[in-house]
Amino acid sequence: MKLYEMAIAPNPRRVRMFLAEKGLLDQVERVELDLQKGENLTPEFVAKNPLKKVPVLELDDGTCIAETMAICRYFEESYPDTMNLLGATPLEKAQIEQWLRWVEFYFFLPTGMAFQHLSGYFKDRMTPNIPWGEECKTNIEKFFHFLNKHLTQHSWLCCDRYTAADINAFCTLEFARVVGVRIKPEQTHLQDWFDRVKNRPTASV
Ligand SMILES: N[C@@H](CCC(=O)N[C@@H](CS)C(=O)NCC(=O)O)C(=O)O
């Protein structure tokens, strides 16, 4: 299996951390693309993912799966004896899904938009809108506040254990540093949770 990615990009990192927790990172051959140079825009890559994004998982028979959580789902279902990260019961599955969606829509999306609109990284393929980037930064800060409040009562985002929701929030929080949003000194619960995730060996993959 091949995993098309860019090592420094946040979505591929979510997949790598997920695989590392399951002990499956060695199951994939990693193929590095330079996104800023447009290596994801070539006809060859567009044939793998018409939406031109990484990560993409290519199975040995050539089937391609795009979208971070679709790839994670593939591994969760294919290797049921590995660490469960997407829920073991109907309630856990629902709670993790709820958090995945909260993180994706209200945290990752504004972070990605702030990055794209404030950095100009992809200005060859989009028109940056700085006021929109700043508005997105405000929304990231609101989500930091929300997470810190939630973590006053919980060690992990949900299910009283480490799940894909923690992986996704952690990768997003690290991505937010790129646009200058960091944990504030008074957000001690968020900082403690961040340190708990960061100290896992799988956080450095
Ligand atoms: N919803 C997709 C988002 C994928 C995505 O935006 N990937 C970024 C890298 S983190 C990318 O490939 N950007 C290239 C571009 O926009 O040209 C997922 O969850 O995998």
The ligand as an SDF file (V2000), in Angstrom:
LIG
                    3D

 20 19  0  0  0  0  0  0  0  0999 V2000
  -10.7650   16.8530    3.7470 N   0  0  0  0  0  0  0  0  0  0  0  0
   -9.4550   16.4120    3.3190 C   0  0  0  0  0  0  0  0  0  0  0  0
   -8.5220   17.6130    3.2840 C   0  0  0  0  0  0  0  0  0  0  0  0
   -7.2230   17.3010    2.5900 C   0  0  0  0  0  0  0  0  0  0  0  0
   -6.3590   18.5320    2.4150 C   0  0  0  0  0  0  0  0  0  0  0  0
   -6.8280   19.6900    2.4120 O   0  0  0  0  0  0  0  0  0  0  0  0
   -5.0470   18.2960    2.2590 N   0  0  0  0  0  0  0  0  0  0  0  0
   -4.1210   19.3810    2.0260 C   0  0  0  0  0  0  0  0  0  0  0  0
   -2.8210   19.0940    2.8050 C   0  0  0  0  0  0  0  0  0  0  0  0
   -3.0600   19.0700    4.5580 S   0  0  0  0  0  0  0  0  0  0  0  0
   -3.7620   19.4450    0.5560 C   0  0  0  0  0  0  0  0  0  0  0  0
   -3.5800   18.4200   -0.0660 O   0  0  0  0  0  0  0  0  0  0  0  0
   -3.6690   20.6690   -0.0280 N   0  0  0  0  0  0  0  0  0  0  0  0
   -3.2280   20.8360   -1.3780 C   0  0  0  0  0  0  0  0  0  0  0  0
   -3.9850   21.8950   -2.1400 C   0  0  0  0  0  0  0  0  0  0  0  0
   -4.9660   22.4300   -1.5940 O   0  0  0  0  0  0  0  0  0  0  0  0
   -3.5700   22.1630   -3.2780 O   0  0  0  0  0  0  0  0  0  0  0  0
   -8.9340   15.3280    4.2790 C   0  0  0  0  0  0  0  0  0  0  0  0
   -9.4480   15.2330    5.3930 O   0  0  0  0  0  0  0  0  0  0  0  0
   -8.0630   14.5450    3.9080 O   0  0  0  0  0  0  0  0  0  0  0  0
  1  2  1  0
  2  3  1  0
  2 18  1  0
  3  4  1  0
  4  5  1  0
  5  6  2  0
  5  7  1  0
  7  8  1  0
  8  9  1  0
  8 11  1  0
  9 10  1  0
 11 12  2  0
 11 13  1  0
 13 14  1  0
 14 15  1  0
 15 16  2  0
 15 17  1  0
 18 19  2  0
 18 20  1  0
M  END
$$$$
